Amino acid sequence: MTEADVLRDAFAMPLTSPAFPPGPYRFVDREYLIITYRTDPAALARVVPAPLVAPDALVKYEFINMPDSTGFGRYCESGQVIPVRLGNEAGGYVYSMYLDDHPPIAAGRELWGFPKKLGAPELKVHKDTLIGTLDYSDFRVATGTMGFKHQRLDPAAVAASLGAPSFLLKIIPHVDGKPRICELVRYCLTEITVKGAWSGPGALDLHAHALAPVAALPVLEVVSAVHIVADLTLPLGSVVHDYLT
């Protein structure tokens, strides 16, 4: 193998058997339960990295089923997104993510800087209730519930919300343990087709855990709950701020 061969094939690790294929990545029938809640402003200020600013003390807790995704297969994830602004642009800062499948964990961390860790999330319908759960090391850290399909939402408005910018803090260490990459990454979902979207009564219960600190942003008030089914594409991102320069 020549140096040119290495450079030609070096898009992911390991070189000879990457954990995921090149992007972009298409998702079919992606299903969301998103519960927006009000939290402690002081707790929020401790976790939102400058130059991002959180204008309101809101958090979106998400449970997401991905039954059909390019290269990743079928998996589920759960985590928190914080509504933020970067200058005049509104978007979401992805604060936490827990998944049950290795390829999207590896791709998410290596390519974009998603804060992905291994967990055991689930999203399912039980009788008249949509239920999302997250377990970490056999301990229940999050439970979200919503009345199933109570009121339809405008698909165009939902598609616009899904297509809003998202921001990630990508950190890759050098071999000496110091940061080699420390940057703010921006991406937007594209080619969005909303197949269904509903609102309904919602509730969210978070529990403290040393290694899955979702409860560090406590639930003070549930603002809304939405259920979405959509097809979409996850493209690659761009760097909007480099902390090392």
FENLINUR-V296620 format. One record per run of one state. SS is the DSSP state (h for helix, s for strand, l for the rest). FROM is the first residue (numbers start at 1). TO is the last residue. Records with the same first field share a line. If there is no record, write none. Layout:
SS=FROM-TO  FROM-TO
//
This chain:
l=1-2  10-24  39-40  46-52  54-57  70-72  87-88  100-101  113-115  119-119  127-128  137-138  148-150  153-154  163-164  174-178  188-188  200-201  207-213  217-220  235-237  243-245
h=3-9  41-45  102-112  155-162  214-216
s=25-38  53-53  58-69  73-86  89-99  116-118  120-126  129-136  139-147  151-152  165-173  179-187  189-199  202-206  221-234  238-242
//
